[in-house]
Amino acid sequence: MGDLILAIDSGTTSTRALAFDLTGRIVSVAQHAITQNYPQPGHVEHDAAEIWQLTDRAVREVLAEVGDRIHTIGLTNQRETVVFWSRRSGEPLAPAIVWQDRRSADICEALRKAAHEPRVQALTGLLLDPYFSGTKIRWALENWPEVKAAADSGDLALGTVESWLLFKLTGQHLTDATNASRTLLMDLAQAEWSAEMLDLLGVPPAALPAICPTAGLIAETRLYGRPLMICGLAGDQQAATIGQGCSQPGMAKCTYGTGIFMLANAGTTPPASGNRLLSTFLSSAPRAYALEGSIFVGGNAVKWLRDGLGILDTVAESANLAASVPDSGGVTFVPAFAGLGAPHWEPLARGTLTGLTAGTTRAHIVRATLEAMGQQTADLIDAFAADGVRPSSLRVDGGMVANEWLCQDLADATGLPVERPRSIETTGLGAAMLAGVGSGLFDALSDAEAAMVHADRRFEPANSADARADRRKAWGRAVEQTLAGL
């Protein structure tokens, strides 16, 4: 019996394998970048074969380092991205359509105009937006003949990334309720596929995976020299919420990676939002739901400063540049590269940079870019509060929160203490915790949390309420300009 848990974390920009010990310490990690493909404006694709090959390579690299110490495997993934493959050959039939992709915006708009959104939200907890998998699937069936032909012949298998990886690892066609709840196809209260939604979006039931628990004896892989059980499964944001120890209703975390994702534990029944937030499945161990706000552009905006504008040499440089000026010099940046997410949900919005003068420097633009993360987070906090969820603090994770200037600005922008964990790899940690429970290493998530979740630093708000309100007003004006004329 091994003493480590292997977490597979297949994200948007990279896929990795991490070996955790039972105190939450990372013993070994291997990571490989995923190619980002942009065939035309608004379209974002991945090569599913590459995702599998890189994931398999990362797993083998970690296993080569830790040997036979792995007891069980947990799997977590970028959500909403959908993969289409052949049951017979086990190979992809088309590119994977990534969660950032906007190609199904017209489908969503037509469904909204036909007054379907209230019913869709009541059934699924989601809104009609191209972010979610269901309208991507409909687009593929209507536009890719090879996908439609496979559906007609019964050869089509489809699913989100964890479903694809499970198929390659085990031969089983499975998903879990956290990922299924992001497709627009699952009845949130029942945690089952909704016949009504499948009919509305024209999705063939036979192409879908079976829905399994987030923790338990899910499936076995024999690819790595000895049988290994996959015992934990969750979408990345739910896994990060678990990895942050948000086990009680009202506790909230926000992840700052490619995008920005805030989830608050909402207890044992699906929450209803009146402020265009999402209701989503959090865990089946024990059963819990979450309220969620999703922002499409977070760390990608800083990468754009580096790769697109060339005003940064490294992402890490952004903290010192932001600190080198006392404020943004009146510059406000709304990074709506892929539309605006919660609480606006405007897929056609595009980024705006306002308040430029002859005195604007690259430091002002960099600071405005980091400040946009705090202001978007404050938008979510306001919407959560209007829905009756008022966190007393905000737990943060993701690659961007290594930036201490950003963490302090998040506290200043939201007026909440910001708590950063010892390990910012909370997505992989949450998958490992679920696998620990599912395999019997821990009796309950509360036991895994006590053993594996550890705090690092707390950032207290340092500005005045008046200063915070002035920044909120400037941000609100910039968002209005972004939305004007759409």
VOGU-3710 file (C-alpha; in Angstrom, 3 decimals, decimal comma):
1> mgdlilaids> 0,000/0,000/0,000  1,512/3,290/-1,139  1,810/6,397/0,989  1,240/9,001/-1,764  -1,731/10,225/-3,791  -1,275/11,067/-7,465  -3,301/14,047/-8,675  -3,734/14,592/-12,406  -4,566/18,256/-13,064  -5,341/18,898/-16,713
11> gttstralaf> -5,776/22,643/-17,032  -6,251/25,130/-19,843  -2,630/26,061/-20,465  -0,868/23,005/-19,068  -1,410/19,499/-17,813  0,446/18,164/-14,807  0,829/15,271/-12,435  1,509/15,863/-8,736  2,322/13,357/-6,011  1,048/14,490/-2,586
21> dltgrivsva> 1,883/12,956/0,748  -0,834/12,698/3,390  0,129/16,068/4,920  -0,562/17,866/1,625  3,103/18,313/0,697  4,041/17,944/-2,981  6,676/15,221/-3,319  6,987/15,231/-7,113  5,516/17,207/-10,001  5,737/17,099/-13,793
31> qhaitqnypq> 4,084/19,653/-16,058  3,753/20,232/-19,809  2,268/23,193/-21,688  -0,796/22,636/-23,873  -0,839/24,234/-27,330  -3,446/26,991/-27,643  -5,098/27,149/-31,081  -7,078/30,168/-32,315  -8,336/29,261/-35,799  -10,397/32,462/-36,077
41> pghvehdaae> -11,592/35,278/-33,790  -13,660/33,917/-30,919  -12,630/30,302/-31,558  -10,318/28,513/-29,098  -9,330/24,876/-29,612  -7,100/22,203/-28,093  -5,825/18,979/-29,592  -7,341/16,266/-27,401  -4,684/13,781/-28,526  -2,001/16,175/-27,298
51> iwqltdravr> -3,782/16,590/-23,944  -3,727/12,818/-23,472  -0,133/12,377/-24,637  1,166/15,145/-22,357  -0,876/13,907/-19,404  0,403/10,360/-19,872  3,973/11,697/-20,103  3,580/13,735/-16,899  2,188/10,729/-15,018  5,036/8,513/-16,168
61> evlaevgdri> 7,601/11,132/-15,145  6,199/11,346/-11,621  5,916/7,575/-11,302  9,529/7,244/-12,405  10,518/9,474/-9,495  8,290/8,066/-6,721  8,174/4,410/-7,766  5,489/2,227/-6,196  4,505/4,761/-3,534  1,225/5,808/-5,249
71> htigltnqre> -1,840/4,489/-3,429  -4,595/6,052/-5,548  -5,272/8,667/-8,229  -7,431/11,814/-8,243  -8,295/13,623/-11,468  -9,255/17,261/-12,004  -9,623/19,263/-15,195  -10,461/22,431/-17,048  -14,247/22,478/-17,140  -16,692/23,080/-20,033
81> tvvfwsrrsg> -14,091/22,209/-22,693  -15,644/19,416/-24,750  -13,966/16,526/-26,599  -15,440/14,391/-29,407  -14,010/10,936/-30,111  -14,749/7,588/-31,731  -15,780/4,739/-29,459  -14,303/2,223/-31,891  -10,900/3,796/-32,511  -10,570/5,764/-29,271
91> eplapaivwq> -9,225/8,734/-31,272  -10,519/12,318/-31,479  -12,923/13,151/-34,292  -12,424/16,919/-34,139  -10,622/19,590/-32,124  -11,645/20,040/-28,505  -13,706/23,229/-28,130  -12,280/25,141/-25,154  -14,372/26,798/-22,443  -13,219/30,260/-23,621
101> drrsadicea> -14,632/29,646/-27,113  -17,480/31,931/-28,254  -18,591/30,196/-31,463  -22,002/29,190/-30,094  -23,015/32,761/-29,152  -25,693/32,838/-31,870  -27,200/29,580/-30,588  -27,384/31,045/-27,085  -28,939/34,267/-28,341  -31,609/32,378/-30,299
111> lrkaaheprv> -32,503/30,310/-27,227  -32,706/33,462/-25,100  -34,962/35,155/-27,642  -37,177/32,075/-27,555  -37,508/32,651/-23,774  -35,777/29,418/-22,728  -33,317/30,913/-20,241  -35,547/30,948/-17,108  -36,312/27,259/-17,498  -32,683/26,445/-18,325
121> qaltgllldp> -31,504/28,232/-15,189  -34,113/26,530/-13,030  -33,100/23,077/-14,295  -29,333/23,413/-14,591  -28,348/26,362/-12,387  -26,620/27,899/-15,435  -27,302/30,689/-17,923  -27,363/30,537/-21,700  -23,791/31,410/-22,588  -21,280/29,854/-24,999
131> yfsgtkirwa> -19,040/29,223/-21,977  -20,940/26,010/-21,236  -20,518/22,719/-23,062  -24,058/22,070/-24,282  -24,218/24,732/-26,985  -20,679/23,829/-28,109  -21,912/20,255/-28,645  -24,895/21,486/-30,660  -22,586/23,658/-32,797  -20,290/20,692/-33,478
141> lenwpevkaa> -23,185/18,441/-34,479  -24,423/21,134/-36,872  -21,048/22,124/-38,340  -18,676/19,146/-38,232  -19,903/16,304/-40,537  -17,574/13,744/-38,943  -19,110/14,400/-35,513  -22,664/14,202/-36,863  -21,890/10,987/-38,786  -20,447/9,363/-35,659
151> adsgdlalgt> -23,539/10,372/-33,702  -25,829/8,898/-36,373  -23,894/5,602/-36,405  -23,655/5,307/-32,611  -19,864/5,703/-32,666  -19,734/9,150/-31,039  -18,428/9,535/-27,512  -18,244/13,001/-26,074  -17,439/14,563/-22,759  -15,410/17,123/-20,917
161> veswllfklt> -11,671/16,666/-20,457  -11,827/14,356/-17,428  -14,175/12,076/-19,376  -11,681/11,914/-22,251  -8,759/11,214/-19,916  -10,713/8,543/-18,006  -11,534/6,856/-21,312  -7,852/6,789/-22,275  -6,757/5,689/-18,794  -9,407/3,032/-18,136
171> gqhltdatna> -11,563/2,448/-21,219  -14,602/3,618/-19,225  -16,883/6,444/-20,442  -17,576/8,363/-17,243  -17,926/11,864/-15,832  -18,800/13,166/-12,387  -21,555/15,470/-11,199  -19,295/18,526/-10,807  -18,292/18,406/-14,464  -21,717/17,314/-15,665
181> srtllmdlaq> -23,204/20,316/-13,873  -21,204/22,603/-16,217  -22,627/21,240/-19,471  -26,159/22,750/-19,518  -27,308/19,117/-19,754  -27,612/18,004/-16,108  -30,627/18,370/-13,833  -28,830/20,003/-10,914  -31,203/18,847/-8,185  -31,220/15,218/-9,371
191> aewsaemldl> -27,566/15,033/-10,530  -28,761/13,204/-13,652  -28,824/14,056/-17,354  -31,940/16,074/-18,177  -33,998/14,646/-21,025  -35,534/18,100/-21,469  -32,151/19,776/-21,949  -30,851/17,019/-24,234  -33,913/17,520/-26,421  -33,602/21,326/-26,387
201> lgvppaalpa> -29,972/21,229/-27,502  -30,223/18,185/-29,770  -27,642/16,113/-27,898  -27,862/12,320/-28,393  -28,049/10,605/-24,975  -26,044/7,607/-26,213  -22,986/9,823/-26,763  -22,844/10,963/-23,136  -20,829/9,428/-20,284  -22,394/7,931/-17,183
211> icptagliae> -22,369/10,223/-14,136  -20,400/8,861/-11,170  -19,635/10,165/-7,638  -16,806/12,607/-6,924  -15,190/10,128/-4,514  -15,190/6,336/-4,488  -13,872/3,382/-6,486  -14,459/5,060/-9,857  -12,321/3,114/-12,351  -9,035/1,225/-12,622
221> trlygrplmi> -6,082/1,925/-14,894  -3,531/-0,755/-15,801  -1,286/1,441/-17,942  1,480/1,948/-15,404  2,810/-1,464/-14,475  0,333/-2,284/-11,729  -3,385/-1,661/-11,151  -4,177/1,796/-9,764  -7,655/2,954/-8,759  -8,942/6,383/-9,669
231> cglagdqqaa> -10,900/7,377/-6,561  -11,406/11,145/-6,872  -12,890/13,224/-9,669  -13,914/16,894/-9,856  -13,803/19,932/-12,118  -10,930/22,241/-11,330  -12,856/24,969/-9,506  -14,760/22,533/-7,316  -11,493/20,732/-6,583  -9,865/24,036/-5,611
241> tigqgcsqpg> -12,801/24,838/-3,296  -12,289/21,479/-1,575  -8,523/22,015/-1,513  -9,100/25,368/0,199  -11,064/23,702/2,983  -14,340/25,517/2,203  -16,335/22,774/3,880  -18,952/24,960/5,595  -21,759/26,989/3,955  -20,717/30,596/3,320
251> makctygtgi> -16,994/29,861/2,998  -15,606/31,170/-0,299  -12,500/30,815/-2,414  -11,347/32,581/-5,560  -8,874/31,095/-8,027  -6,659/33,379/-10,106  -5,364/31,459/-13,081  -6,188/31,816/-16,773  -9,589/33,076/-15,619  -10,978/34,059/-12,224
261> fmlanagttp> -13,439/31,752/-10,482  -15,150/32,374/-7,164  -17,148/29,640/-5,441  -18,959/29,728/-2,110  -20,216/26,617/-0,356  -24,012/26,866/-0,439  -24,947/23,779/1,563  -26,969/20,723/0,646  -29,568/22,219/-1,714  -29,003/24,027/-5,039
271> pasgnrllst> -28,902/27,811/-4,482  -31,049/30,113/-6,629  -29,389/33,302/-7,870  -31,224/36,495/-8,717  -27,975/38,194/-9,742  -26,794/36,102/-12,673  -24,500/33,898/-10,648  -24,347/30,163/-11,251  -25,488/27,232/-9,156  -23,182/24,265/-9,439
281> flssapraya> -22,503/20,860/-7,902  -19,621/20,942/-5,397  -19,164/17,421/-4,055  -20,929/14,152/-3,386  -18,694/13,388/-0,379  -20,844/14,687/1,295  -23,367/16,137/-1,158  -22,958/19,893/-1,422  -23,654/22,700/-3,870  -21,934/26,007/-4,576
291> legsifvggn> -22,749/29,481/-5,823  -20,249/30,533/-8,490  -19,112/33,588/-10,370  -16,871/33,077/-13,400  -14,633/35,693/-15,048  -13,054/34,706/-18,333  -9,803/36,696/-18,254  -7,464/36,809/-15,257  -3,826/35,858/-15,620  -4,243/35,843/-19,401
301> avkwlrdglg> -4,381/39,651/-19,284  -0,893/39,801/-17,751  0,376/37,302/-20,328  -1,073/39,614/-22,996  1,010/42,477/-21,608  4,052/40,237/-22,015  3,314/38,427/-25,265  0,929/40,793/-27,047  2,164/44,260/-26,127  5,713/43,341/-25,135
311> ildtvaesan> 5,728/45,719/-22,150  6,723/42,948/-19,718  9,644/40,585/-19,970  8,153/38,206/-17,388  4,810/37,896/-15,602  6,640/38,147/-12,265  7,839/41,637/-13,224  4,272/42,949/-12,990  4,330/43,249/-9,174  7,325/45,584/-9,036
321> laasvpdsgg> 6,037/47,703/-11,916  2,603/48,075/-10,285  4,250/49,111/-7,030  6,473/51,658/-8,782  3,591/54,134/-9,250  1,210/55,392/-6,520  -1,899/54,637/-8,589  -2,928/53,794/-12,151  -2,820/57,434/-13,248  -6,514/57,361/-14,116
331> vtfvpafagl> -6,138/54,329/-16,404  -8,769/51,597/-16,153  -8,529/48,330/-18,067  -11,530/46,065/-18,647  -9,964/42,836/-20,016  -13,004/41,503/-21,854  -10,983/39,588/-24,444  -13,552/36,770/-24,516  -16,623/38,709/-23,403  -17,646/39,579/-19,861
341> gaphweplar> -18,598/36,803/-17,460  -20,448/37,152/-14,154  -22,398/39,156/-13,271  -22,703/40,760/-16,742  -22,714/37,722/-19,070  -22,091/39,656/-22,271  -20,283/37,403/-24,768  -19,865/40,169/-27,360  -18,036/42,596/-25,057  -14,397/43,276/-25,904
351> gtltgltagt> -11,535/44,744/-23,891  -11,220/48,478/-23,299  -8,394/50,620/-21,943  -9,623/54,025/-20,794  -8,130/57,148/-19,233  -4,947/57,246/-21,321  -2,965/60,487/-21,401  0,424/61,556/-22,712  1,717/60,870/-19,208  0,589/57,235/-19,156
361> trahivratl> 3,482/54,805/-18,743  3,733/51,042/-18,987  3,719/50,934/-15,173  0,262/52,563/-15,149  -1,057/50,029/-17,677  0,405/47,104/-15,748  -1,072/48,397/-12,495  -4,472/48,909/-14,140  -4,324/45,327/-15,421  -3,687/43,905/-11,938
371> eamgqqtadl> -6,292/46,236/-10,407  -8,850/44,861/-12,872  -8,605/41,503/-11,107  -9,535/43,118/-7,796  -12,406/45,089/-9,315  -13,835/42,049/-11,099  -13,590/40,164/-7,804  -15,432/43,004/-6,051  -18,183/42,722/-8,704  -18,579/39,083/-7,713
381> idafaadgvr> -18,554/39,854/-3,969  -21,361/42,390/-4,510  -23,410/39,862/-6,490  -22,840/37,132/-3,901  -23,962/39,506/-1,140  -27,115/40,398/-3,098  -27,859/36,658/-3,256  -27,478/36,402/0,517  -23,944/34,952/0,664  -21,544/37,267/2,512
391> psslrvdggm> -18,108/35,705/3,057  -16,190/37,057/6,050  -12,908/36,442/4,221  -11,702/35,296/0,823  -9,410/32,303/0,352  -7,307/32,687/-2,791  -5,221/30,366/-4,927  -3,902/29,912/-8,440  -0,644/30,933/-10,034  -1,326/34,681/-9,853
401> vanewlcqdl> -1,515/34,827/-6,042  2,229/34,281/-5,751  2,134/38,038/-6,525  1,876/39,612/-3,055  1,054/43,053/-4,475  -1,975/41,498/-6,140  -3,082/39,771/-2,917  -2,955/43,069/-1,025  -4,858/44,835/-3,795  -7,539/42,127/-3,689
411> adatglpver> -8,039/42,887/0,005  -8,129/46,635/-0,696  -10,583/46,242/-3,607  -13,028/43,946/-1,809  -12,692/45,154/1,782  -12,223/41,531/2,891  -9,245/39,800/4,481  -7,540/37,642/1,870  -6,123/34,291/2,995  -3,491/32,492/0,942
421> prsiettglg> -2,721/28,793/1,547  0,710/27,275/2,005  0,363/25,475/-1,314  -1,286/27,400/-4,146  -1,745/24,065/-5,976  -5,161/23,706/-4,376  -6,772/22,249/-7,499  -4,527/19,209/-7,441  -4,762/19,104/-3,650  -8,566/18,946/-3,796
431> aamlagvgsg> -8,407/16,068/-6,275  -5,955/14,304/-3,982  -8,226/14,850/-0,959  -11,207/13,360/-2,827  -9,090/10,374/-3,870  -7,925/9,965/-0,280  -11,523/9,774/0,890  -12,637/7,596/-2,027  -9,848/5,090/-1,411  -10,326/4,949/2,353
441> lfdalsdaea> -7,111/6,745/3,341  -9,363/9,278/5,100  -12,776/8,583/6,591  -14,223/11,951/5,487  -13,284/15,183/3,716  -13,079/16,873/7,112  -10,280/14,457/8,047  -8,462/15,093/4,763  -8,846/18,834/5,312  -7,407/18,663/8,819
451> amvhadrrfe> -4,383/16,744/7,559  -3,684/18,410/4,199  -4,933/22,049/4,186  -2,565/24,645/5,675  -2,673/28,467/5,727  0,250/30,685/4,709  -0,541/34,410/4,980  -3,483/36,749/5,590  -3,720/40,163/3,857  -5,878/42,784/5,607
461> pansadarad> -7,526/45,715/3,753  -5,256/48,767/4,103  -7,233/51,520/2,340  -10,238/53,573/3,442  -13,848/52,880/2,543  -13,930/56,186/0,600  -10,874/55,236/-1,460  -12,409/51,844/-2,172  -15,691/53,482/-3,261  -13,877/55,878/-5,613
471> rrkawgrave> -12,147/52,976/-7,334  -15,446/51,116/-7,654  -17,045/54,155/-9,346  -14,187/54,462/-11,849  -14,437/50,749/-12,619  -18,209/50,971/-13,062  -17,815/53,809/-15,582  -15,268/51,785/-17,565  -17,566/48,751/-17,684  -20,408/50,981/-18,912
481> qtlagl> -18,146/52,211/-21,713  -17,261/48,613/-22,591  -20,932/47,656/-22,842  -22,059/50,805/-24,651  -23,336/50,196/-28,140  -23,427/46,389/-28,011
//
